[in-house]
């Protein structure tokens, strides 16, 4: 089965035989897949009136376990945004009733961000919708192929995650 990347690589090999374009065979497919996944994510989140960044913050809190709270610094680490951006996001989520700020009992100057019941329900339902979208993307792969692909992609992403 030929895809657009095969055509792109063939054209580059014809036009630039002096270059090794083999990385395109993998990374162009990863890039194209990322665009499809982004569309699927946006669709799943839109069905639950969430932006991707809202889902990221809500699910970071949800993964923390009961009582579903983290410090703003912990949220920064998990979502890879600046402190100013996170403050704005927390404000917007609090205004929607999806999170609440609480005093940090271990730091009088600090706060904790806690998921509300409404925020938890939204995170759970959006996650279920996302997983349905992702299953559809992976539907043509066997379980063994999905596991092998996950292992291969992990070997590429792990060095970036451990910087």
MODELLER restraints for C-alpha pairs under 7 A, 6 or more apart:
rsr = mdl.restraints
at = mdl.atoms
rsr.add(forms.Gaussian(group=physical.xy_distance, feature=features.Distance(at['CA:5:A'], at['CA:25:A']), mean=6.53, stdev=0.5))
rsr.add(forms.Gaussian(group=physical.xy_distance, feature=features.Distance(at['CA:5:A'], at['CA:28:A']), mean=6.63, stdev=0.5))
rsr.add(forms.Gaussian(group=physical.xy_distance, feature=features.Distance(at['CA:5:A'], at['CA:29:A']), mean=6.65, stdev=0.5))
rsr.add(forms.Gaussian(group=physical.xy_distance, feature=features.Distance(at['CA:9:A'], at['CA:21:A']), mean=6.71, stdev=0.5))
rsr.add(forms.Gaussian(group=physical.xy_distance, feature=features.Distance(at['CA:9:A'], at['CA:24:A']), mean=6.81, stdev=0.5))
rsr.add(forms.Gaussian(group=physical.xy_distance, feature=features.Distance(at['CA:9:A'], at['CA:25:A']), mean=6.89, stdev=0.5))
rsr.add(forms.Gaussian(group=physical.xy_distance, feature=features.Distance(at['CA:13:A'], at['CA:21:A']), mean=7.00, stdev=0.5))
rsr.add(forms.Gaussian(group=physical.xy_distance, feature=features.Distance(at['CA:40:A'], at['CA:133:A']), mean=5.97, stdev=0.5))
rsr.add(forms.Gaussian(group=physical.xy_distance, feature=features.Distance(at['CA:41:A'], at['CA:130:A']), mean=6.00, stdev=0.5))
rsr.add(forms.Gaussian(group=physical.xy_distance, feature=features.Distance(at['CA:42:A'], at['CA:52:A']), mean=6.47, stdev=0.5))
rsr.add(forms.Gaussian(group=physical.xy_distance, feature=features.Distance(at['CA:44:A'], at['CA:126:A']), mean=6.31, stdev=0.5))
rsr.add(forms.Gaussian(group=physical.xy_distance, feature=features.Distance(at['CA:44:A'], at['CA:129:A']), mean=5.34, stdev=0.5))
rsr.add(forms.Gaussian(group=physical.xy_distance, feature=features.Distance(at['CA:44:A'], at['CA:130:A']), mean=5.25, stdev=0.5))
rsr.add(forms.Gaussian(group=physical.xy_distance, feature=features.Distance(at['CA:45:A'], at['CA:51:A']), mean=6.19, stdev=0.5))
rsr.add(forms.Gaussian(group=physical.xy_distance, feature=features.Distance(at['CA:45:A'], at['CA:52:A']), mean=6.63, stdev=0.5))
rsr.add(forms.Gaussian(group=physical.xy_distance, feature=features.Distance(at['CA:45:A'], at['CA:126:A']), mean=5.73, stdev=0.5))
rsr.add(forms.Gaussian(group=physical.xy_distance, feature=features.Distance(at['CA:48:A'], at['CA:122:A']), mean=6.79, stdev=0.5))
rsr.add(forms.Gaussian(group=physical.xy_distance, feature=features.Distance(at['CA:48:A'], at['CA:126:A']), mean=5.99, stdev=0.5))
rsr.add(forms.Gaussian(group=physical.xy_distance, feature=features.Distance(at['CA:55:A'], at['CA:123:A']), mean=6.45, stdev=0.5))
rsr.add(forms.Gaussian(group=physical.xy_distance, feature=features.Distance(at['CA:56:A'], at['CA:79:A']), mean=6.66, stdev=0.5))
rsr.add(forms.Gaussian(group=physical.xy_distance, feature=features.Distance(at['CA:57:A'], at['CA:75:A']), mean=7.00, stdev=0.5))
rsr.add(forms.Gaussian(group=physical.xy_distance, feature=features.Distance(at['CA:57:A'], at['CA:79:A']), mean=6.92, stdev=0.5))
rsr.add(forms.Gaussian(group=physical.xy_distance, feature=features.Distance(at['CA:58:A'], at['CA:115:A']), mean=6.90, stdev=0.5))
rsr.add(forms.Gaussian(group=physical.xy_distance, feature=features.Distance(at['CA:58:A'], at['CA:119:A']), mean=6.70, stdev=0.5))
rsr.add(forms.Gaussian(group=physical.xy_distance, feature=features.Distance(at['CA:58:A'], at['CA:123:A']), mean=5.89, stdev=0.5))
rsr.add(forms.Gaussian(group=physical.xy_distance, feature=features.Distance(at['CA:59:A'], at['CA:123:A']), mean=5.84, stdev=0.5))
rsr.add(forms.Gaussian(group=physical.xy_distance, feature=features.Distance(at['CA:60:A'], at['CA:75:A']), mean=6.97, stdev=0.5))
rsr.add(forms.Gaussian(group=physical.xy_distance, feature=features.Distance(at['CA:60:A'], at['CA:78:A']), mean=6.81, stdev=0.5))
rsr.add(forms.Gaussian(group=physical.xy_distance, feature=features.Distance(at['CA:61:A'], at['CA:68:A']), mean=5.04, stdev=0.5))
rsr.add(forms.Gaussian(group=physical.xy_distance, feature=features.Distance(at['CA:61:A'], at['CA:69:A']), mean=5.51, stdev=0.5))
rsr.add(forms.Gaussian(group=physical.xy_distance, feature=features.Distance(at['CA:61:A'], at['CA:70:A']), mean=6.39, stdev=0.5))
rsr.add(forms.Gaussian(group=physical.xy_distance, feature=features.Distance(at['CA:61:A'], at['CA:115:A']), mean=6.24, stdev=0.5))
rsr.add(forms.Gaussian(group=physical.xy_distance, feature=features.Distance(at['CA:62:A'], at['CA:68:A']), mean=5.32, stdev=0.5))
rsr.add(forms.Gaussian(group=physical.xy_distance, feature=features.Distance(at['CA:62:A'], at['CA:120:A']), mean=6.60, stdev=0.5))
rsr.add(forms.Gaussian(group=physical.xy_distance, feature=features.Distance(at['CA:68:A'], at['CA:114:A']), mean=5.66, stdev=0.5))
rsr.add(forms.Gaussian(group=physical.xy_distance, feature=features.Distance(at['CA:68:A'], at['CA:115:A']), mean=5.58, stdev=0.5))
rsr.add(forms.Gaussian(group=physical.xy_distance, feature=features.Distance(at['CA:69:A'], at['CA:112:A']), mean=6.30, stdev=0.5))
rsr.add(forms.Gaussian(group=physical.xy_distance, feature=features.Distance(at['CA:69:A'], at['CA:113:A']), mean=5.29, stdev=0.5))
rsr.add(forms.Gaussian(group=physical.xy_distance, feature=features.Distance(at['CA:69:A'], at['CA:114:A']), mean=4.09, stdev=0.5))
rsr.add(forms.Gaussian(group=physical.xy_distance, feature=features.Distance(at['CA:69:A'], at['CA:115:A']), mean=6.28, stdev=0.5))
rsr.add(forms.Gaussian(group=physical.xy_distance, feature=features.Distance(at['CA:70:A'], at['CA:112:A']), mean=5.57, stdev=0.5))
rsr.add(forms.Gaussian(group=physical.xy_distance, feature=features.Distance(at['CA:70:A'], at['CA:113:A']), mean=5.47, stdev=0.5))
rsr.add(forms.Gaussian(group=physical.xy_distance, feature=features.Distance(at['CA:70:A'], at['CA:114:A']), mean=6.71, stdev=0.5))
rsr.add(forms.Gaussian(group=physical.xy_distance, feature=features.Distance(at['CA:71:A'], at['CA:111:A']), mean=6.36, stdev=0.5))
rsr.add(forms.Gaussian(group=physical.xy_distance, feature=features.Distance(at['CA:71:A'], at['CA:112:A']), mean=4.58, stdev=0.5))
rsr.add(forms.Gaussian(group=physical.xy_distance, feature=features.Distance(at['CA:71:A'], at['CA:113:A']), mean=5.92, stdev=0.5))
rsr.add(forms.Gaussian(group=physical.xy_distance, feature=features.Distance(at['CA:72:A'], at['CA:112:A']), mean=6.75, stdev=0.5))
rsr.add(forms.Gaussian(group=physical.xy_distance, feature=features.Distance(at['CA:72:A'], at['CA:113:A']), mean=6.73, stdev=0.5))
rsr.add(forms.Gaussian(group=physical.xy_distance, feature=features.Distance(at['CA:76:A'], at['CA:82:A']), mean=6.64, stdev=0.5))
rsr.add(forms.Gaussian(group=physical.xy_distance, feature=features.Distance(at['CA:76:A'], at['CA:83:A']), mean=6.67, stdev=0.5))
rsr.add(forms.Gaussian(group=physical.xy_distance, feature=features.Distance(at['CA:76:A'], at['CA:86:A']), mean=6.64, stdev=0.5))
rsr.add(forms.Gaussian(group=physical.xy_distance, feature=features.Distance(at['CA:93:A'], at['CA:99:A']), mean=5.76, stdev=0.5))
rsr.add(forms.Gaussian(group=physical.xy_distance, feature=features.Distance(at['CA:94:A'], at['CA:100:A']), mean=5.47, stdev=0.5))
rsr.add(forms.Gaussian(group=physical.xy_distance, feature=features.Distance(at['CA:97:A'], at['CA:116:A']), mean=7.00, stdev=0.5))
rsr.add(forms.Gaussian(group=physical.xy_distance, feature=features.Distance(at['CA:98:A'], at['CA:115:A']), mean=6.18, stdev=0.5))
rsr.add(forms.Gaussian(group=physical.xy_distance, feature=features.Distance(at['CA:98:A'], at['CA:116:A']), mean=5.36, stdev=0.5))
rsr.add(forms.Gaussian(group=physical.xy_distance, feature=features.Distance(at['CA:98:A'], at['CA:118:A']), mean=5.77, stdev=0.5))
rsr.add(forms.Gaussian(group=physical.xy_distance, feature=features.Distance(at['CA:98:A'], at['CA:119:A']), mean=3.99, stdev=0.5))
rsr.add(forms.Gaussian(group=physical.xy_distance, feature=features.Distance(at['CA:99:A'], at['CA:113:A']), mean=6.50, stdev=0.5))
rsr.add(forms.Gaussian(group=physical.xy_distance, feature=features.Distance(at['CA:99:A'], at['CA:114:A']), mean=5.41, stdev=0.5))
rsr.add(forms.Gaussian(group=physical.xy_distance, feature=features.Distance(at['CA:99:A'], at['CA:115:A']), mean=4.46, stdev=0.5))
rsr.add(forms.Gaussian(group=physical.xy_distance, feature=features.Distance(at['CA:99:A'], at['CA:116:A']), mean=5.10, stdev=0.5))
rsr.add(forms.Gaussian(group=physical.xy_distance, feature=features.Distance(at['CA:99:A'], at['CA:119:A']), mean=6.32, stdev=0.5))
rsr.add(forms.Gaussian(group=physical.xy_distance, feature=features.Distance(at['CA:100:A'], at['CA:113:A']), mean=5.73, stdev=0.5))
rsr.add(forms.Gaussian(group=physical.xy_distance, feature=features.Distance(at['CA:100:A'], at['CA:114:A']), mean=5.28, stdev=0.5))
rsr.add(forms.Gaussian(group=physical.xy_distance, feature=features.Distance(at['CA:100:A'], at['CA:115:A']), mean=6.52, stdev=0.5))
rsr.add(forms.Gaussian(group=physical.xy_distance, feature=features.Distance(at['CA:100:A'], at['CA:116:A']), mean=6.63, stdev=0.5))
rsr.add(forms.Gaussian(group=physical.xy_distance, feature=features.Distance(at['CA:101:A'], at['CA:111:A']), mean=6.30, stdev=0.5))
rsr.add(forms.Gaussian(group=physical.xy_distance, feature=features.Distance(at['CA:101:A'], at['CA:112:A']), mean=5.69, stdev=0.5))
rsr.add(forms.Gaussian(group=physical.xy_distance, feature=features.Distance(at['CA:101:A'], at['CA:113:A']), mean=4.75, stdev=0.5))
rsr.add(forms.Gaussian(group=physical.xy_distance, feature=features.Distance(at['CA:101:A'], at['CA:114:A']), mean=6.34, stdev=0.5))
rsr.add(forms.Gaussian(group=physical.xy_distance, feature=features.Distance(at['CA:102:A'], at['CA:111:A']), mean=5.46, stdev=0.5))
rsr.add(forms.Gaussian(group=physical.xy_distance, feature=features.Distance(at['CA:102:A'], at['CA:112:A']), mean=5.12, stdev=0.5))
rsr.add(forms.Gaussian(group=physical.xy_distance, feature=features.Distance(at['CA:102:A'], at['CA:113:A']), mean=6.34, stdev=0.5))
rsr.add(forms.Gaussian(group=physical.xy_distance, feature=features.Distance(at['CA:103:A'], at['CA:110:A']), mean=6.26, stdev=0.5))
rsr.add(forms.Gaussian(group=physical.xy_distance, feature=features.Distance(at['CA:103:A'], at['CA:111:A']), mean=4.51, stdev=0.5))
rsr.add(forms.Gaussian(group=physical.xy_distance, feature=features.Distance(at['CA:103:A'], at['CA:112:A']), mean=6.07, stdev=0.5))
rsr.add(forms.Gaussian(group=physical.xy_distance, feature=features.Distance(at['CA:104:A'], at['CA:110:A']), mean=5.18, stdev=0.5))
rsr.add(forms.Gaussian(group=physical.xy_distance, feature=features.Distance(at['CA:104:A'], at['CA:111:A']), mean=4.60, stdev=0.5))
rsr.add(forms.Gaussian(group=physical.xy_distance, feature=features.Distance(at['CA:104:A'], at['CA:112:A']), mean=5.44, stdev=0.5))
